[in-house]
Amino acid sequence: MNKPLLNPLTWLFSAALFLTLTFKAANVHHLIWLLSSLVITAIIAQLSFSSIIRRVKPFLIFLPVMLATYLPLAVILSGTGIVEQLRLLTMPLLRIFLMLSAMAIFLELTSATAVLDAVRTIWFKAGRKWRWVEYAFQMLYLVFRFFPMFKDEFSTRQSLDKALCFNDTSGRFFTIFTFAHHVPAVVSNIFHRADNLGMAMTIRGFGATVPRGVAKQMSFGFSDLAAVGVCILFVFGFSTLA
């Protein structure tokens, strides 16, 4: 497996810094600066722009729906014209787009489990053996497994529908209807698995000793230090555009 470009905590720090600066963006120059940084990051990390667009696509699809719902009410209640309302909406919408793009890049580069592994590596090197902290790590690992389990269960039911010729690919709304139809059974099945897992943990004596677990070690390196330096220069450049 290839070594990750940066520690997941470094990516998390960079994403949090970017989101903070996006909130503070006050003019077009700030937005161009932020957008340029996203493009450069995606190029350096060799990310596919199609994967980023795929994550932002729901926002772009429902944007006209939001505008069609908001603009008439805003014009009626405020007494201003549509052009003025669009001018007021431009900056907030661009901020939201940049924040969603930043989070899409972050999710392409790392995952919640990797961030947890990085935090657990720091805790392990600290040499502490506090049981409640280890319990918290175990709980978070189980929580992060919930969505993949939910996704796999739903995919299995979709495959079963196709095998039985129950699945009709007539459109998006039918897919949403099918999803809503399967949700109660999928959630019930996941709760049943969680109950079996809890029973197995009790039988194996969970709670009698400090829980053990397997985590991938995530260390910091020179690249992380260089990334922090780039973040400092990035903030300095952002402040000069004020």
N, C-alpha and C positions, 0 to 999 in steps of 0.2 A: 504494500500500500504506500502511495506517495505521501511524503510528509506534508502536512498542511502549511499553507503559506504563512499564516499567523496563528497565534494562540486564539482560541475562541473568545477569551475575555478581552483580548485586544480588539477583535471585531466588534464585540458588544460595546466596549468603550467608544469606539469610533462611530458606531451607529447612534449611540445616545448623544454624542457630541453633535453629530449631524442633525438629529431631530431638534436639539436645543437651538442650534443656529437657524434652522428652518423656521421655528417659531419667531425668531428675532428678525427674520428677513423683512426689510422695509421698502426695498426698491427693486427695480429690474436687474440692476447690477449684482445684487445679492443672489437673485435667483439664477442668473447666468453662472455665477461663481459656483453655486451649489450643484447645478446641473453638470457643469464641466467636471467637477470632482467625482460625480457618480460615473460619468462616462469613462474617465481615466481609470477609476477603480475597477470597473467591469473589464476594461481592456487588459490591465495588468493581471487581474485574476483569471483572464481567459474565459470569461463567462459568455454564454450565448445570449444575445439580446432577445432572441425569440422566447427563451425561458423567462426572462424578466417581464417581457410584454405579456406573456401568458398569465403571470401572477397579477398584473395590474389591469388586465382586460376586464374583469367585472366592474371596476370603477368606471372605465371608459364606456362600457355598454350602458350602465344605468345613469350616467351623467345626464343625457338628454331627458330621462324620466324625472330626475331630481329638478332639473331646470324648469321643465314644463309644470311641475307641481309648485315650485317655489315662486317663480317669477310673477304669475298672476296675483297671488296673495300679497307679495311684496309691493307690487305696483298699487294695488287697491288700498292696502293699509298705510303705506308711506306717502302716497300721492305723488311719487316721482315717476319718471319715465323708465321704459325698459332699458334704454341705453345706460342710464345712470346706475340702475341695479346691476347690469352686467359689468360695469366698471368696478363697482364695489365687490362683486363676486370674483373678479379675476384673480386677485392676489390670494384669497383663501383657497380657491380651487387649485391654483398652482402649488401652493404649500402642501395641500393634501396629496397632490400627484407626486411631488418630490419625496414626501415622507413614505408613501406607499412604495415608490421605486427603491428607496433606501432599504426598507425592510425586505423587499423582494431580493435585493442583492445580498443582504445579510443572511436570509434563509437559504439562498443558493450556496453561500460560502461555508455555513456551519449549521448546527442544529441545537435544539434545547438540550439534548443528551450530551453533546460535546461540551457545551457551556457547563453543565453539571459535572462532567468529568474533570474539567479544568479547576472548578471550585473544590472538588473532592481531592484533587492532586495537592492543592495548597494546604487543605486541611490535613492530609496524610503527612506531608512534610513538616507540619507544625508539631506532630507527635502527640496530639491529644487523643484521648479515648473516651470522650463524652458520649454516653449511650444515646441520649436524646438527639444529638446531631446525626449519629449514624441511622437512627430511626427516620429522621427527616430525609436523609439521602435515599433510603430505601423507598419511602413513600413517594418522593418525587420521581424516581425511576419508574415506579408503577403507574403514576399519573401520566408520564410521557409516553407510556406504552398504550394508553387507552385509545387515542385517536388512530394509530396504525391498526390496532385490533378492530376498532369500529369500521375502518375503511376496508380491511380484509374481509370482515364478515359481510358487509354490504356487497362487495365484489363477488363473493361466493354466491350470494342469493341472486345477484344479477345473472351470473353464469348459469345457475339452475333454471332461472326463468327462460333463458335463451335455449337451453337444452330441451325444455318442455314446450317450446314454442309459445310461451306466454308473453314474451317481451316484444313490444311494438316500438320500433324506432321512428315514430311519427313526428317527434319534435321535442323541444326542450321542456314544454309544460307536462308532457307525459312522463318525462324522466323525473321531474319534480314530484309528480303525483306518485310514481313508483317508489321514490325515495321516502316520501311521507308514509306510504303504506307499509314499508319494511321497518321503519324506525322503531316502533314499539317492540317488535319481536327481536330486533338486533340488540337493543338496549337490555331487554330481559335476558337474552343469552349471555351478554357480557357480564351482567350482574351475577348470573349463575356461575360463570367462570371465576369471577372474583370471590364468590363464596367458597368454591372448591379450593382456590388458591389460599384463602385465609385458613381453611381447615387443614390444608397440607402444612402451612407454616406453623400452626399450633401443634400438630403431631410431631414435627421436627424440632420442637422446643424453642420456637422463636420467642425472644424476650428473656431467656435464661442467661444468655451471654451476649456480648457485643456482636451485633449482626455482621456477617461477612458479606462481601460483595466483590464484583469484578468491575474495575473501571480502567479505561485507557488513560495512561499517564499523559498529561498535557503540560509541557514545560515552556518557559519563556526563553527566547533567544535574541540574537542581535537584530533580527528582522523586526521583532516587536519593539525594541528600543528605537529603531529607525522609524517605525510607524508612528510612535508617540511624537518624535521630532517633526514628522510630516504634519501631524495633527496640530501641533503648536504653530507651525508656519501657515497652516490652513486657517486657523483662527485669526492670526495676525493679518493675513490677506483679507479676510472677511471684514475685520474691523476697519481697515483702511478704506473700504468701499462705502462706509457709512456717510 
